Amino acid sequence: MRDQTMTDFLKALASPDSPGGGVTAALHVAQAAALVARCAEERAVVAEAEALSMHALRLAEKDAHAAKTVTRAERQPAGDLRDRALTDARRGARVPPADVIAGATVVLDLAERVPPGPRVATDLAAAAEAARAAAATAGVSIEVLSAGLPEDAVLRETVAAIHARADRLTTALREG
């Protein structure tokens, strides 16, 4: 996935057999972190953002693998073995989107450390909005994978907090 051209990736993404939302959520974090690295002048922020961008690419690959594991479990014959395999696959598939949400939080932490200004406003706003999209998509993914389990209030609160932070940052950049 990391070495595909954009054209090849988009063709694969359009395929019904391809993992979609979770992969794109991770890629939102990767893009957002890269934009923050582009805008930052503080070396520590640049280094952390670049590392996060590479980590998010690995999360996209992990999510794609986890989605395939869930699909394989769903295709097993009905019975106790299928049910156990599906439960285990779904439990494992919740890990990459949870890490994406954590990554979206870090993107906003880093973006807030970049001094605002007209030169960086558009890129930082794009990073904030990509972090918001990543968190929202990853949150939905976790909810779908957790069907039948108690609602996770912490997940909803975390995603809502990311949305609020992205709103504040984007608003400040527009006004600045």
Summary of the structure (lengths in Angstrom):
residues: 176
radius of gyration: 17.4
end to end distance: 37.5
largest distance: 59.8
contacts: 594
relative contact order: 0.15
helix: 79%
strand: 0%
